[in-house]
Amino acid sequence: MNKNYSLENLSEVAAELISSAENKTLLFYGQMGVGKTTLIKEICKQLGVLDNISSPTFSLVNEYQTNNNKKVFHFDFYRITEEEEALDMGIEEYLDNNDWCLIEWPENIENLLPLEAVQIYLSILNDEQRNIHLK
C-alpha cells in the first residue's frame, strides 16, 4: 500500500490498512503533526472501539474495549528515552497477545519490536494531503 490521502478519505485508508495488515502489531512512523493519532482513531473506530480515543502520550498505553469484547492497545513512546521503560511497563506481554497493538514512535523501542510487525510510514505532502506507505 502506497497512496496519498486526505481527511475526506481517511476511513477508506483505515479500512484498507486493517484488511491488508498481515499482523495485528502496527508501527506508525512519521514526524510530529503528520496525523498518526488521527489515523489510529479511525482504525480504532473501525475495529469497534467503544471508548473515547486519545493519545496516551503521558500514560504510554491506552487500552480500549471493542463492541465484540476484544482489546485494542494504543501506545505512544514519544517520551521514552530508554527501552527499559517499555520493558518495565510490560510491552512484551502486550505484544505476545493476539490483540491489536497500534504503536506511535516505535523507533524509540526498536529492539523490542516483533520482526513481523507492519511498518506504516506517514508523510506530509501539503496542508491537506498525506502519504501512507506500508512495509
The first five atom37 places (N, CA, C, CB, O) and aatype in JSON, in Angstrom:
{
  "aatype": [12, 2, 11, 2, 18, 15, 10, 6, 2, 10, 15, 6, 19, 0, 0, 6, 10, 9, 15, 15, 0, 6, 2, 11, 16, 10, 10, 13, 18, 7, 5, 12, 7, 19, 7, 11, 16, 16, 10, 9, 11, 6, 9, 4, 11, 5, 10, 7, 19, 10, 3, 2, 9, 15, 15, 14, 16, 13, 15, 10, 19, 2, 6, 18, 5, 16, 2, 2, 2, 11, 11, 19, 13, 8, 13, 3, 13, 18, 1, 9, 16, 6, 6, 6, 6, 0, 10, 3, 12, 7, 9, 6, 6, 18, 10, 3, 2, 2, 3, 17, 4, 10, 9, 6, 17, 14, 6, 2, 9, 6, 2, 10, 10, 14, 10, 6, 0, 19, 5, 9, 18, 10, 15, 9, 10, 2, 3, 6, 5, 1, 2, 9, 8, 10, 11],
  "atom_mask": [
    [1, 1, 1, 1, 1],
    [1, 1, 1, 1, 1],
    [1, 1, 1, 1, 1],
    [1, 1, 1, 1, 1],
    [1, 1, 1, 1, 1],
    [1, 1, 1, 1, 1],
    [1, 1, 1, 1, 1],
    [1, 1, 1, 1, 1],
    [1, 1, 1, 1, 1],
    [1, 1, 1, 1, 1],
    [1, 1, 1, 1, 1],
    [1, 1, 1, 1, 1],
    [1, 1, 1, 1, 1],
    [1, 1, 1, 1, 1],
    [1, 1, 1, 1, 1],
    [1, 1, 1, 1, 1],
    [1, 1, 1, 1, 1],
    [1, 1, 1, 1, 1],
    [1, 1, 1, 1, 1],
    [1, 1, 1, 1, 1],
    [1, 1, 1, 1, 1],
    [1, 1, 1, 1, 1],
    [1, 1, 1, 1, 1],
    [1, 1, 1, 1, 1],
    [1, 1, 1, 1, 1],
    [1, 1, 1, 1, 1],
    [1, 1, 1, 1, 1],
    [1, 1, 1, 1, 1],
    [1, 1, 1, 1, 1],
    [1, 1, 1, 0, 1],
    [1, 1, 1, 1, 1],
    [1, 1, 1, 1, 1],
    [1, 1, 1, 0, 1],
    [1, 1, 1, 1, 1],
    [1, 1, 1, 0, 1],
    [1, 1, 1, 1, 1],
    [1, 1, 1, 1, 1],
    [1, 1, 1, 1, 1],
    [1, 1, 1, 1, 1],
    [1, 1, 1, 1, 1],
    [1, 1, 1, 1, 1],
    [1, 1, 1, 1, 1],
    [1, 1, 1, 1, 1],
    [1, 1, 1, 1, 1],
    [1, 1, 1, 1, 1],
    [1, 1, 1, 1, 1],
    [1, 1, 1, 1, 1],
    [1, 1, 1, 0, 1],
    [1, 1, 1, 1, 1],
    [1, 1, 1, 1, 1],
    [1, 1, 1, 1, 1],
    [1, 1, 1, 1, 1],
    [1, 1, 1, 1, 1],
    [1, 1, 1, 1, 1],
    [1, 1, 1, 1, 1],
    [1, 1, 1, 1, 1],
    [1, 1, 1, 1, 1],
    [1, 1, 1, 1, 1],
    [1, 1, 1, 1, 1],
    [1, 1, 1, 1, 1],
    [1, 1, 1, 1, 1],
    [1, 1, 1, 1, 1],
    [1, 1, 1, 1, 1],
    [1, 1, 1, 1, 1],
    [1, 1, 1, 1, 1],
    [1, 1, 1, 1, 1],
    [1, 1, 1, 1, 1],
    [1, 1, 1, 1, 1],
    [1, 1, 1, 1, 1],
    [1, 1, 1, 1, 1],
    [1, 1, 1, 1, 1],
    [1, 1, 1, 1, 1],
    [1, 1, 1, 1, 1],
    [1, 1, 1, 1, 1],
    [1, 1, 1, 1, 1],
    [1, 1, 1, 1, 1],
    [1, 1, 1, 1, 1],
    [1, 1, 1, 1, 1],
    [1, 1, 1, 1, 1],
    [1, 1, 1, 1, 1],
    [1, 1, 1, 1, 1],
    [1, 1, 1, 1, 1],
    [1, 1, 1, 1, 1],
    [1, 1, 1, 1, 1],
    [1, 1, 1, 1, 1],
    [1, 1, 1, 1, 1],
    [1, 1, 1, 1, 1],
    [1, 1, 1, 1, 1],
    [1, 1, 1, 1, 1],
    [1, 1, 1, 0, 1],
    [1, 1, 1, 1, 1],
    [1, 1, 1, 1, 1],
    [1, 1, 1, 1, 1],
    [1, 1, 1, 1, 1],
    [1, 1, 1, 1, 1],
    [1, 1, 1, 1, 1],
    [1, 1, 1, 1, 1],
    [1, 1, 1, 1, 1],
    [1, 1, 1, 1, 1],
    [1, 1, 1, 1, 1],
    [1, 1, 1, 1, 1],
    [1, 1, 1, 1, 1],
    [1, 1, 1, 1, 1],
    [1, 1, 1, 1, 1],
    [1, 1, 1, 1, 1],
    [1, 1, 1, 1, 1],
    [1, 1, 1, 1, 1],
    [1, 1, 1, 1, 1],
    [1, 1, 1, 1, 1],
    [1, 1, 1, 1, 1],
    [1, 1, 1, 1, 1],
    [1, 1, 1, 1, 1],
    [1, 1, 1, 1, 1],
    [1, 1, 1, 1, 1],
    [1, 1, 1, 1, 1],
    [1, 1, 1, 1, 1],
    [1, 1, 1, 1, 1],
    [1, 1, 1, 1, 1],
    [1, 1, 1, 1, 1],
    [1, 1, 1, 1, 1],
    [1, 1, 1, 1, 1],
    [1, 1, 1, 1, 1],
    [1, 1, 1, 1, 1],
    [1, 1, 1, 1, 1],
    [1, 1, 1, 1, 1],
    [1, 1, 1, 1, 1],
    [1, 1, 1, 1, 1],
    [1, 1, 1, 1, 1],
    [1, 1, 1, 1, 1],
    [1, 1, 1, 1, 1],
    [1, 1, 1, 1, 1],
    [1, 1, 1, 1, 1],
    [1, 1, 1, 1, 1],
    [1, 1, 1, 1, 1],
    [1, 1, 1, 1, 1]
  ],
  "atom_positions": [
    [[0.85, -1.18, 0.0], [0.0, 0.0, 0.0], [0.89, 1.23, 0.0], [-0.97, 0.0, 1.22], [1.76, 1.39, 0.86]],
    [[0.68, 2.08, -0.95], [1.36, 3.36, -1.03], [0.39, 4.31, -1.71], [2.74, 3.26, -1.82], [0.16, 4.22, -2.91]],
    [[-0.18, 5.24, -0.93], [-1.17, 6.14, -1.52], [-1.2, 7.47, -0.8], [-2.55, 5.51, -1.51], [-0.79, 7.59, 0.35]],
    [[-1.71, 8.45, -1.51], [-1.96, 9.77, -0.94], [-3.4, 9.81, -0.47], [-1.68, 10.9, -1.97], [-4.27, 9.17, -1.05]],
    [[-3.63, 10.57, 0.6], [-4.99, 10.65, 1.15], [-5.19, 11.98, 1.87], [-5.27, 9.48, 2.1], [-4.24, 12.71, 2.15]],
    [[-6.45, 12.26, 2.15], [-6.81, 13.44, 2.94], [-7.79, 12.98, 4.01], [-7.44, 14.58, 2.03], [-8.15, 11.81, 4.07]],
    [[-8.2, 13.92, 4.86], [-9.18, 13.57, 5.9], [-10.47, 13.05, 5.3], [-9.48, 14.79, 6.77], [-11.17, 12.24, 5.92]],
    [[-10.8, 13.5, 4.09], [-12.04, 13.08, 3.44], [-12.07, 11.59, 3.14], [-12.24, 13.86, 2.16], [-13.14, 10.98, 3.15]],
    [[-10.93, 10.99, 2.86], [-10.92, 9.56, 2.58], [-10.13, 8.76, 3.63], [-10.35, 9.3, 1.21], [-9.62, 7.68, 3.33]],
    [[-10.04, 9.29, 4.83], [-9.34, 8.63, 5.93], [-9.98, 7.29, 6.29], [-9.31, 9.54, 7.14], [-9.26, 6.33, 6.57]],
    [[-11.3, 7.21, 6.28], [-11.96, 5.95, 6.64], [-11.64, 4.86, 5.61], [-13.49, 6.15, 6.74], [-11.49, 3.7, 5.98]],
    [[-11.55, 5.23, 4.35], [-11.18, 4.27, 3.3], [-9.76, 3.76, 3.51], [-11.31, 4.92, 1.9], [-9.5, 2.57, 3.38]],
    [[-8.83, 4.65, 3.85], [-7.44, 4.28, 4.09], [-7.34, 3.36, 5.31], [-6.57, 5.54, 4.3], [-6.63, 2.36, 5.27]],
    [[-8.06, 3.69, 6.37], [-8.05, 2.86, 7.58], [-8.59, 1.47, 7.29], [-8.87, 3.52, 8.7], [-8.02, 0.48, 7.75]],
    [[-9.67, 1.38, 6.55], [-10.26, 0.08, 6.21], [-9.3, -0.75, 5.39], [-11.58, 0.27, 5.45], [-9.15, -1.95, 5.62]],
    [[-8.64, -0.13, 4.42], [-7.67, -0.84, 3.59], [-6.48, -1.31, 4.42], [-7.2, 0.05, 2.44], [-5.97, -2.41, 4.21]],
    [[-6.05, -0.48, 5.33], [-4.94, -0.82, 6.22], [-5.29, -2.04, 7.08], [-4.57, 0.37, 7.1], [-4.49, -2.97, 7.19]],
    [[-6.46, -2.03, 7.68], [-6.9, -3.14, 8.53], [-6.97, -4.43, 7.72], [-8.28, -2.84, 9.16], [-6.49, -5.48, 8.16]],
    [[-7.56, -4.36, 6.55], [-7.74, -5.57, 5.75], [-6.43, -6.09, 5.15], [-8.73, -5.3, 4.64], [-6.31, -7.29, 4.89]],
    [[-5.47, -5.22, 4.92], [-4.22, -5.66, 4.3], [-3.12, -5.97, 5.31], [-3.74, -4.61, 3.34], [-2.09, -6.54, 4.94]],
    [[-3.32, -5.62, 6.57], [-2.29, -5.86, 7.59], [-2.09, -7.36, 7.8], [-2.67, -5.18, 8.92], [-3.05, -8.09, 8.07]],
    [[-0.88, -7.81, 7.67], [-0.56, -9.22, 7.86], [-0.3, -9.56, 9.31], [0.63, -9.6, 7.02], [-0.06, -10.72, 9.65]],
    [[-0.33, -8.56, 10.17], [-0.07, -8.73, 11.59], [-0.86, -7.68, 12.34], [1.46, -8.63, 11.9], [-1.16, -6.63, 11.79]],
    [[-1.21, -7.95, 13.59], [-2.0, -7.0, 14.38], [-1.15, -5.97, 15.11], [-2.84, -7.75, 15.38], [-1.69, -5.11, 15.81]],
    [[0.16, -6.04, 14.96], [1.03, -5.01, 15.53], [1.39, -4.04, 14.41], [2.33, -5.64, 16.17], [2.08, -4.39, 13.46]],
    [[0.89, -2.81, 14.56], [1.09, -1.77, 13.55], [1.99, -0.69, 14.11], [-0.27, -1.17, 13.09], [1.73, -0.15, 15.19]],
    [[3.05, -0.38, 13.4], [4.03, 0.62, 13.82], [3.88, 1.87, 12.97], [5.48, 0.06, 13.72], [3.99, 1.81, 11.74]],
    [[3.62, 2.99, 13.61], [3.35, 4.24, 12.9], [4.55, 5.18, 13.0], [2.08, 4.92, 13.46], [4.9, 5.66, 14.08]],
    [[5.18, 5.43, 11.85], [6.34, 6.31, 11.76], [5.93, 7.6, 11.07], [7.51, 5.62, 11.0], [5.11, 7.59, 10.15]],
    [[6.5, 8.7, 11.51], [6.23, 9.99, 10.87], [6.48, 11.12, 11.84], [0.0, 0.0, 0.0], [6.46, 10.94, 13.05]],
    [[6.73, 12.27, 11.28], [7.04, 13.44, 12.11], [5.83, 13.88, 12.93], [7.52, 14.6, 11.23], [4.7, 13.49, 12.67]],
    [[6.1, 14.69, 13.92], [5.04, 15.27, 14.74], [4.07, 16.03, 13.85], [5.63, 16.2, 15.83], [4.49, 16.81, 13.0]],
    [[2.78, 15.79, 14.04], [1.76, 16.52, 13.29], [1.39, 15.89, 11.95], [0.0, 0.0, 0.0], [0.6, 16.47, 11.2]],
    [[1.93, 14.72, 11.64], [1.64, 14.08, 10.36], [0.27, 13.41, 10.35], [2.72, 13.05, 10.03], [-0.29, 13.15, 9.28]],
    [[-0.28, 13.12, 11.53], [-1.61, 12.52, 11.59], [-1.65, 11.08, 12.08], [0.0, 0.0, 0.0], [-2.6, 10.35, 11.8]],
    [[-0.62, 10.67, 12.81], [-0.58, 9.3, 13.33], [-1.79, 9.02, 14.24], [0.73, 9.06, 14.11], [-2.49, 8.02, 14.06]],
    [[-2.01, 9.89, 15.2], [-3.12, 9.69, 16.14], [-4.46, 9.78, 15.43], [-3.05, 10.72, 17.27], [-5.38, 9.03, 15.76]],
    [[-4.6, 10.66, 14.48], [-5.85, 10.79, 13.72], [-6.16, 9.49, 12.98], [-5.76, 11.96, 12.72], [-7.3, 9.03, 13.0]],
    [[-5.16, 8.91, 12.34], [-5.36, 7.64, 11.64], [-5.67, 6.52, 12.63], [-4.11, 7.28, 10.81], [-6.55, 5.69, 12.38]],
    [[-4.97, 6.49, 13.75], [-5.21, 5.46, 14.77], [-6.63, 5.58, 15.31], [-4.19, 5.58, 15.91], [-7.28, 4.56, 15.55]],
    [[-7.12, 6.79, 15.52], [-8.51, 6.97, 15.98], [-9.49, 6.34, 15.0], [-8.82, 8.46, 16.17], [-10.46, 5.7, 15.41]],
    [[-9.26, 6.53, 13.71], [-10.15, 5.97, 12.69], [-10.05, 4.44, 12.66], [-9.82, 6.55, 11.31], [-11.05, 3.76, 12.51]],
    [[-8.85, 3.93, 12.8], [-8.66, 2.47, 12.85], [-9.42, 1.9, 14.05], [-7.15, 2.11, 12.94], [-10.12, 0.9, 13.92]],
    [[-9.27, 2.52, 15.21], [-9.97, 2.07, 16.41], [-11.48, 2.09, 16.21], [-9.58, 2.95, 17.62], [-12.19, 1.16, 16.6]],
    [[-11.96, 3.15, 15.62], [-13.4, 3.26, 15.35], [-13.87, 2.09, 14.48], [-13.72, 4.61, 14.64], [-14.91, 1.49, 14.75]],
    [[-13.1, 1.77, 13.45], [-13.48, 0.69, 12.55], [-13.32, -0.69, 13.19], [-12.66, 0.76, 11.28], [-13.98, -1.65, 12.77]],
    [[-12.46, -0.79, 14.19], [-12.32, -2.05, 14.91], [-13.42, -2.22, 15.97], [-10.94, -2.13, 15.58], [-13.51, -3.26, 16.61]],
    [[-14.25, -1.18, 16.14], [-15.37, -1.27, 17.06], [-15.08, -0.78, 18.47], [0.0, 0.0, 0.0], [-15.78, -1.18, 19.41]],
    [[-14.07, 0.06, 18.63], [-13.75, 0.6, 19.95], [-14.9, 1.47, 20.43], [-12.42, 1.42, 19.91], [-15.41, 2.32, 19.7]],
    [[-15.31, 1.24, 21.67], [-16.44, 1.95, 22.26], [-15.99, 3.17, 23.07], [-17.24, 1.01, 23.14], [-16.77, 4.09, 23.3]],
    [[-14.73, 3.18, 23.5], [-14.22, 4.21, 24.39], [-13.85, 5.48, 23.63], [-13.01, 3.7, 25.13], [-13.78, 5.5, 22.4]],
    [[-13.61, 6.55, 24.4], [-13.06, 7.78, 23.84], [-11.59, 7.52, 23.51], [-13.23, 8.99, 24.84], [-10.84, 7.06, 24.37]],
    [[-11.19, 7.81, 22.31], [-9.84, 7.5, 21.86], [-8.99, 8.76, 21.93], [-9.84, 6.93, 20.42], [-9.33, 9.79, 21.35]],
    [[-7.87, 8.66, 22.67], [-6.96, 9.8, 22.78], [-5.53, 9.28, 22.81], [-7.28, 10.65, 24.05], [-5.3, 8.1, 23.05]],
    [[-4.59, 10.16, 22.57], [-3.19, 9.76, 22.56], [-2.7, 9.49, 23.97], [-2.34, 10.83, 21.89], [-2.91, 10.3, 24.87]],
    [[-2.03, 8.35, 24.17], [-1.51, 8.01, 25.51], [-0.12, 8.57, 25.77], [-1.49, 6.51, 25.68], [0.73, 7.88, 26.33]],
    [[0.13, 9.8, 25.37], [1.46, 10.39, 25.47], [2.04, 10.29, 26.88], [1.41, 11.85, 25.04], [3.23, 9.99, 27.03]],
    [[1.25, 10.54, 27.89], [1.78, 10.53, 29.25], [1.63, 9.19, 29.94], [1.1, 11.6, 30.06], [2.41, 8.87, 30.83]],
    [[0.63, 8.39, 29.56], [0.42, 7.1, 30.2], [1.13, 5.97, 29.45], [-1.06, 6.8, 30.29], [1.19, 4.85, 29.96]],
    [[1.65, 6.22, 28.28], [2.33, 5.28, 27.38], [1.39, 4.32, 26.67], [3.32, 4.49, 28.15], [1.64, 3.98, 25.51]],
    [[0.31, 3.88, 27.32], [-0.61, 2.95, 26.65], [-2.04, 3.22, 27.1], [-0.22, 1.48, 26.95], [-2.3, 3.48, 28.27]],
    [[-2.94, 3.17, 26.14], [-4.38, 3.19, 26.43], [-4.95, 1.86, 25.98], [-5.1, 4.39, 25.71], [-4.62, 1.36, 24.9]],
    [[-5.78, 1.29, 26.81], [-6.46, 0.03, 26.48], [-7.9, 0.35, 26.14], [-6.37, -0.99, 27.65], [-8.6, 1.0, 26.91]],
    [[-8.34, -0.12, 24.99], [-9.7, 0.11, 24.54], [-10.43, -1.23, 24.41], [-9.72, 0.87, 23.21], [-9.84, -2.24, 24.02]],
    [[-11.69, -1.21, 24.72], [-12.58, -2.37, 24.55], [-13.37, -2.18, 23.27], [-13.53, -2.55, 25.78], [-13.81, -1.07, 22.96]],
    [[-13.57, -3.26, 22.52], [-14.37, -3.17, 21.3], [-15.77, -3.71, 21.55], [-13.69, -3.93, 20.14], [-16.04, -4.31, 22.59]],
    [[-16.63, -3.49, 20.58], [-18.01, -3.95, 20.71], [-18.14, -5.47, 20.64], [-18.86, -3.32, 19.63], [-19.22, -5.99, 20.94]],
    [[-17.1, -6.19, 20.26], [-17.14, -7.65, 20.27], [-16.23, -8.23, 21.36], [-16.73, -8.21, 18.9], [-15.74, -9.35, 21.26]],
    [[-16.02, -7.42, 22.4], [-15.29, -7.81, 23.61], [-13.81, -8.15, 23.36], [-15.97, -9.0, 24.25], [-13.23, -8.97, 24.08]],
    [[-13.23, -7.54, 22.36], [-11.79, -7.68, 22.1], [-11.09, -6.43, 22.63], [-11.5, -7.89, 20.56], [-11.75, -5.45, 22.99]],
    [[-9.77, -6.47, 22.66], [-9.0, -5.33, 23.15], [-8.13, -4.76, 22.03], [-8.13, -5.74, 24.34], [-7.66, -5.47, 21.14]],
    [[-7.94, -3.45, 22.11], [-7.02, -2.73, 21.23], [-6.12, -1.91, 22.15], [-7.79, -1.81, 20.17], [-6.6, -1.21, 23.04]],
    [[-4.81, -2.0, 21.92], [-3.86, -1.24, 22.72], [-3.21, -0.17, 21.84], [-2.79, -2.17, 23.33], [-2.75, -0.45, 20.74]],
    [[-3.19, 1.05, 22.35], [-2.65, 2.2, 21.64], [-1.47, 2.73, 22.46], [-3.74, 3.33, 21.42], [-1.65, 3.21, 23.58]],
    [[-0.29, 2.64, 21.9], [0.94, 3.06, 22.58], [1.47, 4.35, 21.97], [2.01, 1.96, 22.51], [1.33, 4.59, 20.77]],
    [[2.09, 5.17, 22.82], [2.79, 6.36, 22.35], [4.12, 6.42, 23.1], [1.93, 7.68, 22.59], [4.16, 6.73, 24.29]],
    [[5.2, 6.11, 22.39], [6.52, 6.05, 23.01], [7.36, 7.29, 22.73], [7.26, 4.82, 22.54], [8.59, 7.23, 22.76]],
    [[6.7, 8.4, 22.45], [7.4, 9.65, 22.16], [8.34, 10.05, 23.31], [6.4, 10.77, 21.89], [9.46, 10.49, 23.07]],
    [[7.88, 9.89, 24.54], [8.65, 10.34, 25.7], [9.61, 9.29, 26.26], [7.7, 10.76, 26.78], [10.31, 9.56, 27.23]],
    [[9.64, 8.12, 25.66], [10.55, 7.06, 26.12], [11.99, 7.43, 25.74], [10.16, 5.67, 25.5], [12.27, 7.79, 24.6]],
    [[12.88, 7.34, 26.71], [14.29, 7.62, 26.42], [15.14, 6.36, 26.51], [14.82, 8.69, 27.37], [16.23, 6.31, 25.94]],
    [[14.67, 5.37, 27.22], [15.37, 4.09, 27.37], [14.38, 2.97, 27.12], [16.02, 3.96, 28.77], [13.26, 3.02, 27.61]],
    [[14.78, 1.94, 26.37], [13.9, 0.81, 26.12], [13.48, 0.12, 27.4], [14.59, -0.18, 25.2], [12.43, -0.52, 27.46]],
    [[14.29, 0.25, 28.42], [13.98, -0.34, 29.73], [12.63, 0.15, 30.26], [15.1, 0.0, 30.74], [11.92, -0.59, 30.94]],
    [[12.28, 1.39, 29.95], [10.99, 1.94, 30.38], [9.83, 1.14, 29.79], [10.87, 3.42, 29.99], [8.84, 0.88, 30.46]],
    [[9.97, 0.76, 28.52], [8.93, -0.04, 27.87], [8.88, -1.44, 28.45], [9.16, -0.1, 26.35], [7.8, -2.01, 28.61]],
    [[10.03, -1.99, 28.77], [10.07, -3.32, 29.4], [9.4, -3.27, 30.78], [11.53, -3.82, 29.53], [8.66, -4.18, 31.15]],
    [[9.66, -2.2, 31.52], [9.08, -2.05, 32.86], [7.55, -1.96, 32.82], [9.64, -0.81, 33.53], [6.89, -2.39, 33.76]],
    [[7.0, -1.41, 31.74], [5.54, -1.3, 31.64], [4.91, -2.55, 31.03], [5.16, -0.08, 30.82], [3.69, -2.62, 30.85]],
    [[5.74, -3.54, 30.7], [5.22, -4.82, 30.23], [4.97, -4.93, 28.75], [0.0, 0.0, 0.0], [4.07, -5.66, 28.34]],
    [[5.72, -4.22, 27.93], [5.49, -4.22, 26.48], [5.49, -5.63, 25.89], [6.54, -3.38, 25.78], [4.72, -5.92, 24.98]],
    [[6.34, -6.5, 26.41], [6.42, -7.86, 25.87], [5.1, -8.61, 26.01], [7.54, -8.63, 26.56], [4.69, -9.34, 25.1]],
    [[4.43, -8.44, 27.15], [3.15, -9.12, 27.37], [2.09, -8.61, 26.41], [2.69, -8.92, 28.82], [1.29, -9.39, 25.88]],
    [[2.08, -7.3, 26.18], [1.12, -6.73, 25.22], [1.34, -7.31, 23.82], [1.25, -5.19, 25.18], [0.39, -7.7, 23.14]],
    [[2.61, -7.36, 23.41], [2.93, -7.79, 22.05], [2.74, -9.3, 21.85], [4.36, -7.41, 21.72], [2.56, -9.75, 20.72]],
    [[2.78, -10.06, 22.94], [2.62, -11.51, 22.84], [1.16, -11.93, 22.73], [3.24, -12.18, 24.04], [0.87, -13.07, 22.36]],
    [[0.22, -11.04, 23.04], [-1.2, -11.36, 22.91], [-1.61, -11.27, 21.45], [-2.07, -10.41, 23.79], [-0.85, -10.78, 20.61]],
    [[-2.79, -11.73, 21.15], [-3.29, -11.64, 19.78], [-4.26, -10.46, 19.64], [-3.99, -12.95, 19.37], [-5.26, -10.54, 18.94]],
    [[-3.93, -9.37, 20.33], [-4.74, -8.15, 20.27], [-4.07, -7.16, 19.33], [-4.93, -7.53, 21.68], [-2.87, -7.25, 19.04]],
    [[-4.86, -6.2, 18.85], [-4.29, -5.13, 18.02], [-3.41, -4.27, 18.9], [-5.41, -4.28, 17.34], [-3.83, -3.85, 19.98]],
    [[-2.19, -4.0, 18.46], [-1.25, -3.09, 19.13], [-0.87, -2.02, 18.13], [0.02, -3.86, 19.68], [-0.2, -2.3, 17.13]],
    [[-1.28, -0.79, 18.39], [-1.05, 0.34, 17.5], [-0.01, 1.23, 18.17], [-2.39, 1.14, 17.2], [-0.27, 1.8, 19.23]],
    [[1.17, 1.34, 17.58], [2.31, 1.95, 18.26], [2.82, 3.19, 17.53], [3.45, 0.94, 18.4], [3.26, 3.13, 16.39]],
    [[2.73, 4.33, 18.23], [3.32, 5.58, 17.74], [4.74, 5.69, 18.29], [2.45, 6.82, 18.16], [5.0, 5.28, 19.42]],
    [[5.64, 6.23, 17.5], [7.05, 6.43, 17.84], [7.74, 5.09, 18.17], [7.17, 7.39, 19.04], [8.43, 4.99, 19.18]],
    [[7.55, 4.07, 17.32], [8.17, 2.77, 17.58], [9.7, 2.81, 17.51], [7.65, 1.76, 16.6], [10.37, 1.93, 18.07]],
    [[10.25, 3.81, 16.84], [11.71, 3.9, 16.74], [12.37, 4.04, 18.11], [12.09, 5.08, 15.86], [13.57, 3.78, 18.25]],
    [[11.61, 4.44, 19.12], [12.16, 4.6, 20.46], [12.25, 3.28, 21.23], [11.32, 5.58, 21.24], [12.85, 3.23, 22.3]],
    [[11.67, 2.22, 20.68], [11.78, 0.89, 21.31], [12.14, -0.15, 20.24], [10.45, 0.5, 22.03], [11.7, -1.3, 20.3]],
    [[12.93, 0.25, 19.3], [13.23, -0.54, 18.09], [13.64, -1.99, 18.38], [14.31, 0.13, 17.32], [13.21, -2.9, 17.68]],
    [[14.46, -2.21, 19.39], [14.97, -3.55, 19.68], [13.94, -4.47, 20.33], [16.17, -3.46, 20.56], [14.2, -5.66, 20.49]],
    [[12.79, -3.94, 20.71], [11.76, -4.73, 21.39], [10.62, -5.13, 20.48], [11.22, -3.95, 22.56], [9.73, -5.88, 20.89]],
    [[10.63, -4.65, 19.26], [9.51, -4.85, 18.35], [9.58, -6.19, 17.62], [9.46, -3.72, 17.34], [10.66, -6.65, 17.25]],
    [[8.42, -6.83, 17.41], [8.43, -8.08, 16.65], [8.8, -7.83, 15.19], [7.05, -8.76, 16.73], [8.39, -6.83, 14.6]],
    [[9.57, -8.72, 14.63], [10.03, -8.57, 13.25], [8.89, -8.57, 12.25], [11.0, -9.67, 12.91], [9.0, -7.96, 11.19]],
    [[7.79, -9.25, 12.58], [6.66, -9.34, 11.65], [5.69, -8.17, 11.74], [5.92, -10.62, 11.89], [4.67, -8.16, 11.04]],
    [[5.97, -7.19, 12.59], [5.09, -6.03, 12.73], [4.99, -5.27, 11.41], [5.6, -5.09, 13.84], [5.94, -5.23, 10.63]],
    [[3.83, -4.67, 11.17], [3.59, -3.89, 9.95], [4.12, -2.47, 10.16], [2.07, -3.88, 9.58], [3.71, -1.78, 11.09]],
    [[5.01, -2.05, 9.3], [5.58, -0.71, 9.38], [4.78, 0.23, 8.48], [7.09, -0.72, 8.97], [4.61, -0.02, 7.29]],
    [[4.3, 1.32, 9.08], [3.48, 2.29, 8.37], [4.19, 3.65, 8.43], [2.04, 2.39, 8.98], [4.43, 4.19, 9.5]],
    [[4.53, 4.17, 7.26], [5.23, 5.44, 7.18], [4.26, 6.5, 6.65], [6.49, 5.33, 6.27], [3.69, 6.36, 5.57]],
    [[4.11, 7.56, 7.43], [3.24, 8.68, 7.05], [4.11, 9.9, 6.76], [2.19, 8.99, 8.16], [5.09, 10.15, 7.47]],
    [[3.75, 10.64, 5.73], [4.47, 11.87, 5.43], [3.49, 12.94, 4.97], [5.55, 11.63, 4.37], [2.42, 12.64, 4.44]],
    [[3.88, 14.18, 5.19], [3.07, 15.34, 4.83], [3.4, 15.74, 3.4], [3.3, 16.53, 5.82], [4.57, 15.97, 3.07]],
    [[2.38, 15.84, 2.57], [2.56, 16.33, 1.21], [2.26, 17.83, 1.13], [1.66, 15.56, 0.23], [2.99, 18.59, 0.5]],
    [[1.18, 18.23, 1.8], [0.8, 19.64, 1.94], [-0.18, 19.74, 3.09], [0.19, 20.22, 0.61], [-0.38, 18.75, 3.81]],
    [[-0.8, 20.88, 3.3], [-1.69, 21.08, 4.45], [-2.84, 20.08, 4.52], [-2.25, 22.47, 4.42], [-3.3, 19.75, 5.61]],
    [[-3.3, 19.59, 3.37], [-4.46, 18.72, 3.35], [-4.15, 17.3, 2.91], [-5.49, 19.29, 2.45], [-5.0, 16.43, 3.07]],
    [[-3.0, 17.03, 2.37], [-2.66, 15.72, 1.83], [-1.54, 15.05, 2.61], [-2.27, 15.84, 0.36], [-0.56, 15.69, 3.01]],
    [[-1.7, 13.73, 2.81], [-0.68, 12.91, 3.44], [-0.4, 11.73, 2.52], [-1.12, 12.42, 4.85], [-1.18, 11.42, 1.62]],
    [[0.73, 11.09, 2.76], [1.06, 9.86, 2.05], [1.22, 8.76, 3.09], [2.36, 10.02, 1.18], [1.77, 8.99, 4.17]],
    [[0.74, 7.57, 2.77], [0.9, 6.4, 3.62], [1.61, 5.34, 2.81], [-0.47, 5.88, 4.17], [1.27, 5.09, 1.66]],
    [[2.59, 4.72, 3.43], [3.37, 3.67, 2.77], [3.58, 2.54, 3.77], [4.75, 4.22, 2.24], [4.11, 2.76, 4.86]],
    [[3.16, 1.33, 3.39], [3.32, 0.16, 4.24], [4.52, -0.66, 3.81], [2.06, -0.7, 4.22], [4.81, -0.81, 2.62]],
    [[5.21, -1.19, 4.81], [6.33, -2.12, 4.55], [6.08, -3.38, 5.33], [7.71, -1.5, 4.95], [6.88, -4.31, 5.28]]
  ]
}
